[in-house]
Amino acid sequence: MFTINRRHTLALAASLCLAAGATSARAEVKEIRIDWATYNPVSLVLKDKGLLEEEFKKDGISIRWVQSLGSNKALEFLNAGSVDFGSTAGSAALVAKINGNPIKSVYVYSRPEWTALVTKNDAIKTVQDLKGKRVAVTRGTDPHIFLVRALADAKLTEKDVKLVLLQHPDGRTALERGDVDAWAGLDPLMAAAEVEGGAKLFYRNPAANTWGILNVREEFAKENPELVSRVLKVYEKAREWSLANPKELTATLVAATKLPEPVIAKQLERTELTHGPIGQPQAETILKAGLALQQAGVIEPSVDVKATVNALIEPKFLAGKAQTQ
């Protein structure tokens, strides 16, 4: 009798220790690290207005802002644990997940047409004209995936062009200097190249632009589900404010990017902010992109793309919010 009780007591003590440890782990969150990006207008509002700082002040949790220059950088930060939340395109998040990046996609910050193929070379009018030409691109981003899909539709591959791997700002600069013949662009830099530099978007396909997705580290989400839900609720406030205050949103982007208002206006013309919760519409678009990449040979044939999409998308943190179609 004594042995049974003792075992029970020890088991109970161990359980209490584990529970205490979990509570302690949550209690030790003193800082939430989150990115901001010029391709994510809602993140700029969130940062500018200090909404997250206000939300978590009473908890003694500070907010650290980290700039992402592209999906590839946001995903690097997430994989390294440098940020807890990162802004990417849906297709880029899928490829990262396939490659072992432990993330969950939990929120939609935009439905953009933020990428197209851009040139200043009058000889380039179609994707087929890129054969043998130098194309600037940021690997691991939606513009890169957009380029791969465009080439595949034109019966070409990356081997048929000369890729020049640059971050988005440097890609724009290379195009304007004539160092490359084309660029897989990203707004607002793409809009600036149009308005300020006379560049032309010679290939557009809005349906091949995947959603603007906020991702969270799986470990952070598992240990702190309540914090994730609170971050997303505040994100919703910023998104709804952005919709209700278009002039102020434009001013916020102008201040953050140091780009002229006509450039930002063109970016926002191509950026829909009427979504928030993540779900089936995003899954379908990301799945189409993944299957196209698999057909193009970028994703291995052995990968179960649909299963990976299902493992990537997690809608529960905004439970109860209706999906806007």
C-alpha positions in Angstrom: 0.0 0.0 0.0 2.8 2.3 0.9 4.6 1.6 -2.4 1.6 2.4 -4.5 1.0 5.7 -2.7 4.6 6.6 -2.9 4.6 5.9 -6.7 1.5 8.0 -7.1 3.0 10.7 -5.0 6.2 10.7 -7.1 4.2 10.7 -10.3 2.1 13.6 -9.1 5.1 15.5 -8.1 6.7 14.9 -11.5 3.5 16.1 -13.2 3.4 19.2 -11.1 7.1 19.9 -11.9 6.4 19.6 -15.6 3.4 21.8 -15.3 5.3 24.3 -13.4 8.1 24.2 -15.9 5.7 24.8 -18.8 4.1 27.7 -16.9 7.6 29.0 -16.1 8.5 28.8 -19.8 5.5 30.9 -20.7 6.2 33.3 -17.9 9.8 33.8 -19.1 8.6 35.4 -22.4 9.9 38.9 -21.9 10.2 39.9 -25.5 8.3 39.1 -28.7 10.4 39.5 -31.8 8.4 40.4 -34.9 9.4 41.6 -38.4 8.3 44.6 -40.4 8.6 44.8 -44.2 7.7 47.4 -46.8 5.9 44.6 -48.7 3.6 44.2 -45.7 1.8 47.5 -45.2 -0.1 46.3 -42.1 3.2 45.6 -40.3 4.2 49.3 -40.8 0.9 50.4 -39.2 1.4 48.0 -36.3 4.9 49.3 -35.7 4.1 53.0 -36.2 1.2 53.0 -33.8 2.9 50.9 -31.1 -0.2 48.6 -30.9 1.7 45.5 -29.8 3.7 47.5 -27.3 0.4 48.7 -25.8 -1.1 45.2 -25.8 1.7 43.6 -23.9 2.9 46.4 -21.7 0.8 45.1 -18.7 2.5 41.7 -19.1 6.0 43.2 -19.0 6.7 41.9 -22.5 8.6 44.2 -24.8 8.5 44.1 -28.7 11.6 43.9 -30.8 11.1 44.9 -34.5 13.3 43.4 -37.2 13.2 44.5 -40.8 12.8 41.8 -43.4 14.0 42.7 -46.9 12.3 39.7 -48.5 10.6 36.4 -47.7 14.0 34.7 -47.8 15.3 36.9 -45.0 12.1 36.5 -42.9 12.4 32.7 -43.3 16.1 32.8 -42.4 15.2 34.8 -39.2 12.5 32.3 -38.3 14.7 29.3 -38.9 17.5 30.8 -36.8 15.1 31.9 -34.0 15.9 35.5 -34.5 12.2 36.4 -34.8 9.1 34.7 -33.6 6.9 36.1 -36.4 7.9 36.7 -40.0 6.2 38.1 -43.1 6.5 36.1 -46.3 4.6 35.0 -49.4 2.6 31.8 -49.1 4.6 30.0 -51.7 7.9 30.9 -50.1 6.7 29.6 -46.7 5.7 26.3 -48.4 9.1 25.8 -49.9 10.7 26.6 -46.6 8.5 24.1 -44.8 9.4 21.4 -47.3 13.1 22.2 -46.6 12.6 21.7 -42.9 11.9 25.2 -41.6 9.7 24.6 -38.5 7.0 27.3 -39.1 3.2 27.7 -39.1 1.4 30.1 -41.3 -1.2 31.7 -39.1 -2.5 35.0 -40.7 -3.1 36.8 -44.0 -1.8 40.4 -44.1 -2.6 41.0 -47.8 -3.7 39.6 -51.1 -1.2 41.4 -53.4 -0.1 41.5 -56.9 3.3 42.4 -55.7 5.5 40.7 -58.3 5.8 40.8 -62.0 8.7 40.5 -64.5 10.2 43.9 -65.2 12.5 45.3 -67.9 13.8 48.5 -69.4 15.1 46.6 -72.5 12.8 47.3 -75.5 13.8 44.0 -77.0 12.1 42.1 -74.2 8.4 41.8 -74.7 7.6 38.2 -73.6 8.9 35.6 -71.3 10.4 33.7 -74.2 12.6 36.8 -74.9 14.4 36.1 -71.6 16.3 33.1 -73.1 20.0 33.7 -72.6 19.4 37.0 -70.8 20.5 38.2 -67.3 17.6 38.3 -64.8 17.9 39.7 -61.3 16.0 37.7 -58.7 16.0 37.1 -54.9 16.0 33.3 -54.4 13.4 31.9 -52.0 10.9 34.6 -52.5 7.6 34.9 -54.3 9.2 36.8 -57.2 11.6 33.9 -57.7 8.8 31.4 -57.6 6.8 33.6 -60.0 9.8 33.7 -62.4 10.2 29.9 -62.3 6.5 29.4 -63.0 6.5 32.0 -65.8 9.5 30.3 -67.4 7.8 26.9 -67.2 4.7 28.2 -68.9 7.0 29.5 -71.7 8.7 26.0 -71.9 11.9 27.4 -70.4 13.8 26.7 -67.1 16.2 28.6 -64.9 19.0 27.0 -67.0 17.8 29.0 -70.1 18.5 32.3 -68.4 21.4 33.8 -66.5 20.2 34.3 -62.9 21.8 37.2 -61.0 21.1 36.6 -57.3 20.4 39.9 -55.5 18.2 41.2 -52.7 15.2 43.1 -54.0 16.7 46.7 -53.6 19.8 45.6 -55.4 17.8 43.9 -58.2 16.0 47.2 -58.9 19.4 49.1 -59.0 20.9 46.5 -61.3 17.9 46.9 -63.7 18.2 50.6 -63.8 21.9 50.6 -64.3 21.5 48.1 -67.2 23.5 45.4 -65.4 20.6 43.0 -66.0 18.1 42.7 -68.8 15.1 41.9 -66.5 14.2 41.7 -62.9 11.6 39.7 -60.9 10.3 42.7 -59.1 8.7 43.3 -55.7 6.5 46.2 -54.6 7.0 48.9 -53.5 10.4 48.8 -55.3 8.7 47.6 -58.5 6.3 50.5 -58.4 9.2 52.9 -57.9 11.0 51.4 -60.9 7.8 52.0 -62.9 7.0 55.5 -61.7 10.6 56.9 -61.3 12.6 54.8 -63.7 10.3 54.1 -66.6 10.5 50.4 -66.2 7.8 48.2 -67.8 6.0 45.2 -66.4 6.2 43.0 -69.4 4.7 39.9 -67.8 1.9 40.0 -65.2 -0.2 37.2 -63.7 -2.1 38.2 -60.5 -3.2 34.6 -59.9 0.4 33.5 -59.6 1.1 35.9 -56.8 0.6 34.0 -53.5 -0.9 35.6 -50.4 1.0 37.7 -47.9 1.3 35.4 -45.0 2.4 35.9 -41.4 4.3 32.9 -40.0 5.2 31.9 -36.5 7.9 29.6 -35.2 6.3 26.3 -34.3 8.1 26.1 -30.9 6.9 29.6 -30.0 3.3 28.8 -31.0 3.4 25.5 -29.1 4.7 27.1 -25.9 2.7 30.3 -26.1 -0.6 29.8 -28.0 -2.3 32.6 -26.1 0.4 35.1 -27.0 0.1 34.1 -30.7 -3.7 34.7 -30.6 -3.2 38.1 -28.9 -0.6 39.1 -31.6 -3.0 38.2 -34.3 -5.9 40.1 -32.7 -3.8 43.2 -32.6 -2.7 42.6 -36.3 -6.5 42.6 -37.1 -6.8 46.0 -35.5 -4.0 47.3 -37.6 -5.5 45.8 -40.8 -8.9 47.1 -40.1 -7.5 50.6 -39.3 -5.6 50.4 -42.7 -8.8 49.8 -44.6 -10.6 52.6 -42.8 -7.8 55.1 -43.2 -6.3 54.8 -46.7 -4.8 58.3 -46.7 -3.1 57.7 -43.4 -1.9 54.3 -44.6 -0.3 55.9 -47.6 1.4 58.5 -45.4 2.7 55.7 -43.1 4.3 53.8 -46.1 5.7 57.0 -47.5 7.4 57.8 -44.1 8.8 54.2 -43.8 10.0 53.7 -47.3 11.1 57.3 -48.1 9.4 56.7 -51.5 7.1 59.3 -53.2 3.4 59.1 -52.7 2.6 58.2 -56.4 4.8 55.1 -55.9 3.1 54.0 -52.7 -0.3 54.7 -54.4 0.6 52.3 -57.2 1.7 49.7 -54.6 -1.6 50.0 -52.7 -3.6 49.8 -55.9 -2.2 46.2 -56.2 -2.6 45.3 -52.6 -5.9 44.0 -51.2 -6.2 44.1 -47.4 -9.7 42.7 -47.0 -8.5 39.4 -45.5 -7.1 38.4 -42.1 -7.9 34.9 -41.0 -6.1 32.1 -42.9 -7.9 29.1 -44.3 -9.0 27.3 -47.5 -8.5 30.1 -50.1 -4.9 30.4 -49.1 -4.4 26.7 -49.0 -5.7 26.3 -52.5 -3.5 29.1 -53.9 -0.4 27.9 -52.1 -1.1 24.3 -53.2 -1.3 25.4 -56.9 2.0 27.1 -56.6 3.6 24.1 -55.0 2.3 21.7 -57.6 3.6 24.1 -60.4 7.0 24.2 -58.7 7.0 20.4 -58.5 6.2 20.1 -62.1 9.0 22.5 -62.9 11.4 20.3 -61.0 12.0 22.8 -58.1 10.3 20.5 -55.6 11.2 16.9 -55.5 8.6 14.4 -57.0 8.6 12.5 -53.7 7.3 15.5 -51.7 3.6 15.3 -50.7 2.8 18.9 -51.4 -0.8 18.8 -50.2 0.2 17.2 -46.9 2.8 19.9 -46.4 0.3 22.7 -47.1 -2.0 21.2 -44.5 0.8 21.0 -42.0 1.8 24.6 -42.8 -1.5 26.4 -42.4 -2.9 26.8 -38.9 -6.2 28.8 -38.6 -6.9 28.1 -34.9 -5.2 31.2 -33.5 -8.0 33.4 -34.9 -10.8 31.0 -34.1 -14.2 32.5 -34.4 -13.3 35.1 -37.0 -15.1 34.6 -40.3 -13.0 34.1 -43.4 -13.5 37.0 -45.8 -13.9 35.7 -49.3 
